Amino acid sequence: QVQLAESGGGLVQAGGSLRLSCAASTTISRVNAVAWYRQAPGKERELVATIASGGTTTYAGSVEGRFTISSDHTLNTDRALNTAYLDMHSLKPEDTAVYYCNVDRAGFYFGSTWIRGTSYWGQGTQVTVSS
């Protein structure tokens, strides 16, 4: 069973930077996309950034220009993932949240049987930005 483990969270002052990592317990193949989500207290989980297997990235408007999502090169060359990252700069108190990594894995045919794709989630890492 694949597991994802986020790390790199912590307490930082406003204006500071952090790098979050998302490590898979084993190489994940057939990856469609990797995403970072966050959930602040009392709020719904929101999508922060995504990177597709072809390398295309998207960002929430609130983090555009401050956050960068990336992964090891195998995501682009082999649709395989070992580690993904989220570089966060110019952090603001409103970035405070638990950050989660998500991997969307495509389904496949086993003979004539379609095996559905899988979505993996990590346990999250706390990011706290003080003013």
Contacts in CASP RR format, 6 or more apart in sequence:
PFRMAT RR
TARGET T0000
AUTHOR 0000-0000-0000
METHOD contacts of the structure
MODEL  1
QVQLAESGGGLVQAGGSLRLSCAASTTISRVNAVAWYRQAPGKERELVAT
IASGGTTTYAGSVEGRFTISSDHTLNTDRALNTAYLDMHSLKPEDTAVYY
CNVDRAGFYFGSTWIRGTSYWGQGTQVTVSS
2 24 0 8 1.000
2 25 0 8 1.000
2 26 0 8 1.000
2 28 0 8 1.000
2 103 0 8 1.000
2 118 0 8 1.000
2 120 0 8 1.000
3 24 0 8 1.000
3 25 0 8 1.000
3 120 0 8 1.000
3 122 0 8 1.000
4 22 0 8 1.000
4 23 0 8 1.000
4 24 0 8 1.000
4 25 0 8 1.000
4 101 0 8 1.000
4 102 0 8 1.000
4 103 0 8 1.000
4 120 0 8 1.000
4 121 0 8 1.000
4 122 0 8 1.000
4 123 0 8 1.000
5 22 0 8 1.000
5 23 0 8 1.000
5 25 0 8 1.000
5 122 0 8 1.000
5 123 0 8 1.000
6 20 0 8 1.000
6 21 0 8 1.000
6 22 0 8 1.000
6 99 0 8 1.000
6 100 0 8 1.000
6 101 0 8 1.000
6 122 0 8 1.000
6 123 0 8 1.000
6 124 0 8 1.000
6 125 0 8 1.000
7 20 0 8 1.000
7 21 0 8 1.000
7 23 0 8 1.000
7 125 0 8 1.000
8 18 0 8 1.000
8 19 0 8 1.000
8 20 0 8 1.000
8 21 0 8 1.000
8 125 0 8 1.000
9 18 0 8 1.000
9 20 0 8 1.000
9 99 0 8 1.000
9 125 0 8 1.000
9 126 0 8 1.000
9 127 0 8 1.000
10 18 0 8 1.000
10 125 0 8 1.000
10 126 0 8 1.000
10 127 0 8 1.000
10 128 0 8 1.000
11 128 0 8 1.000
11 129 0 8 1.000
11 130 0 8 1.000
12 18 0 8 1.000
12 91 0 8 1.000
12 127 0 8 1.000
12 128 0 8 1.000
12 129 0 8 1.000
12 130 0 8 1.000
13 129 0 8 1.000
13 130 0 8 1.000
14 91 0 8 1.000
14 92 0 8 1.000
14 93 0 8 1.000
14 129 0 8 1.000
14 130 0 8 1.000
14 131 0 8 1.000
15 89 0 8 1.000
15 90 0 8 1.000
15 91 0 8 1.000
15 92 0 8 1.000
15 129 0 8 1.000
16 89 0 8 1.000
16 90 0 8 1.000
16 91 0 8 1.000
16 129 0 8 1.000
17 87 0 8 1.000
17 88 0 8 1.000
17 89 0 8 1.000
17 90 0 8 1.000
17 91 0 8 1.000
18 87 0 8 1.000
18 88 0 8 1.000
18 91 0 8 1.000
18 127 0 8 1.000
19 85 0 8 1.000
19 86 0 8 1.000
19 87 0 8 1.000
19 88 0 8 1.000
20 36 0 8 1.000
20 85 0 8 1.000
20 86 0 8 1.000
20 87 0 8 1.000
20 88 0 8 1.000
20 99 0 8 1.000
20 101 0 8 1.000
20 125 0 8 1.000
20 127 0 8 1.000
21 83 0 8 1.000
21 84 0 8 1.000
21 85 0 8 1.000
22 34 0 8 1.000
22 36 0 8 1.000
22 83 0 8 1.000
22 84 0 8 1.000
22 85 0 8 1.000
22 86 0 8 1.000
22 101 0 8 1.000
22 103 0 8 1.000
22 122 0 8 1.000
23 82 0 8 1.000
23 83 0 8 1.000
24 81 0 8 1.000
24 82 0 8 1.000
24 83 0 8 1.000
24 103 0 8 1.000
24 120 0 8 1.000
27 74 0 8 1.000
27 80 0 8 1.000
27 81 0 8 1.000
27 82 0 8 1.000
28 80 0 8 1.000
28 81 0 8 1.000
28 82 0 8 1.000
28 103 0 8 1.000
28 105 0 8 1.000
28 120 0 8 1.000
29 78 0 8 1.000
29 79 0 8 1.000
29 80 0 8 1.000
29 105 0 8 1.000
30 79 0 8 1.000
30 105 0 8 1.000
30 106 0 8 1.000
30 107 0 8 1.000
30 108 0 8 1.000
30 117 0 8 1.000
31 53 0 8 1.000
31 75 0 8 1.000
31 79 0 8 1.000
31 80 0 8 1.000
31 81 0 8 1.000
31 103 0 8 1.000
31 104 0 8 1.000
31 105 0 8 1.000
31 106 0 8 1.000
32 52 0 8 1.000
32 53 0 8 1.000
32 79 0 8 1.000
32 104 0 8 1.000
32 105 0 8 1.000
32 106 0 8 1.000
33 50 0 8 1.000
33 51 0 8 1.000
33 52 0 8 1.000
33 53 0 8 1.000
33 103 0 8 1.000
33 104 0 8 1.000
34 50 0 8 1.000
34 51 0 8 1.000
34 69 0 8 1.000
34 71 0 8 1.000
34 75 0 8 1.000
34 81 0 8 1.000
34 84 0 8 1.000
34 101 0 8 1.000
34 102 0 8 1.000
34 103 0 8 1.000
34 104 0 8 1.000
35 47 0 8 1.000
35 48 0 8 1.000
35 49 0 8 1.000
35 50 0 8 1.000
35 51 0 8 1.000
35 101 0 8 1.000
35 102 0 8 1.000
35 103 0 8 1.000
35 104 0 8 1.000
36 47 0 8 1.000
36 48 0 8 1.000
36 49 0 8 1.000
36 50 0 8 1.000
36 69 0 8 1.000
36 84 0 8 1.000
36 86 0 8 1.000
36 99 0 8 1.000
36 100 0 8 1.000
36 101 0 8 1.000
36 102 0 8 1.000
37 45 0 8 1.000
37 46 0 8 1.000
37 47 0 8 1.000
37 48 0 8 1.000
37 99 0 8 1.000
37 100 0 8 1.000
37 102 0 8 1.000
38 45 0 8 1.000
38 46 0 8 1.000
38 48 0 8 1.000
38 95 0 8 1.000
38 97 0 8 1.000
38 98 0 8 1.000
38 99 0 8 1.000
38 100 0 8 1.000
38 127 0 8 1.000
39 45 0 8 1.000
39 46 0 8 1.000
39 97 0 8 1.000
39 98 0 8 1.000
39 100 0 8 1.000
40 94 0 8 1.000
40 96 0 8 1.000
40 97 0 8 1.000
40 98 0 8 1.000
43 97 0 8 1.000
45 100 0 8 1.000
46 60 0 8 1.000
47 60 0 8 1.000
48 59 0 8 1.000
48 60 0 8 1.000
48 63 0 8 1.000
48 67 0 8 1.000
48 86 0 8 1.000
48 99 0 8 1.000
49 57 0 8 1.000
49 58 0 8 1.000
49 59 0 8 1.000
49 60 0 8 1.000
49 63 0 8 1.000
49 67 0 8 1.000
49 68 0 8 1.000
49 69 0 8 1.000
49 86 0 8 1.000
50 57 0 8 1.000
50 58 0 8 1.000
50 69 0 8 1.000
51 57 0 8 1.000
51 69 0 8 1.000
51 70 0 8 1.000
51 71 0 8 1.000
51 75 0 8 1.000
51 84 0 8 1.000
53 75 0 8 1.000
53 76 0 8 1.000
53 79 0 8 1.000
54 75 0 8 1.000
54 76 0 8 1.000
55 75 0 8 1.000
55 76 0 8 1.000
57 68 0 8 1.000
57 69 0 8 1.000
59 65 0 8 1.000
59 67 0 8 1.000
59 69 0 8 1.000
62 94 0 8 1.000
63 88 0 8 1.000
63 95 0 8 1.000
66 88 0 8 1.000
66 89 0 8 1.000
66 90 0 8 1.000
66 91 0 8 1.000
67 86 0 8 1.000
67 87 0 8 1.000
67 88 0 8 1.000
67 89 0 8 1.000
68 86 0 8 1.000
68 87 0 8 1.000
69 84 0 8 1.000
69 85 0 8 1.000
69 86 0 8 1.000
69 87 0 8 1.000
70 84 0 8 1.000
70 85 0 8 1.000
70 87 0 8 1.000
71 81 0 8 1.000
71 83 0 8 1.000
71 84 0 8 1.000
71 85 0 8 1.000
72 81 0 8 1.000
72 82 0 8 1.000
72 83 0 8 1.000
72 84 0 8 1.000
74 80 0 8 1.000
74 81 0 8 1.000
74 82 0 8 1.000
75 81 0 8 1.000
75 84 0 8 1.000
79 106 0 8 1.000
81 103 0 8 1.000
84 101 0 8 1.000
84 103 0 8 1.000
86 99 0 8 1.000
88 95 0 8 1.000
88 127 0 8 1.000
91 127 0 8 1.000
91 129 0 8 1.000
92 129 0 8 1.000
93 129 0 8 1.000
93 130 0 8 1.000
93 131 0 8 1.000
94 129 0 8 1.000
95 127 0 8 1.000
95 129 0 8 1.000
96 127 0 8 1.000
96 128 0 8 1.000
96 129 0 8 1.000
97 126 0 8 1.000
97 127 0 8 1.000
98 124 0 8 1.000
98 125 0 8 1.000
98 126 0 8 1.000
98 127 0 8 1.000
99 124 0 8 1.000
99 125 0 8 1.000
99 126 0 8 1.000
99 127 0 8 1.000
100 121 0 8 1.000
100 122 0 8 1.000
100 123 0 8 1.000
100 124 0 8 1.000
101 121 0 8 1.000
101 122 0 8 1.000
101 124 0 8 1.000
102 119 0 8 1.000
102 120 0 8 1.000
102 121 0 8 1.000
102 122 0 8 1.000
103 119 0 8 1.000
103 120 0 8 1.000
104 117 0 8 1.000
104 119 0 8 1.000
105 117 0 8 1.000
105 118 0 8 1.000
105 119 0 8 1.000
105 120 0 8 1.000
106 117 0 8 1.000
107 114 0 8 1.000
107 115 0 8 1.000
107 116 0 8 1.000
107 117 0 8 1.000
107 118 0 8 1.000
108 114 0 8 1.000
108 115 0 8 1.000
108 117 0 8 1.000
109 115 0 8 1.000
END
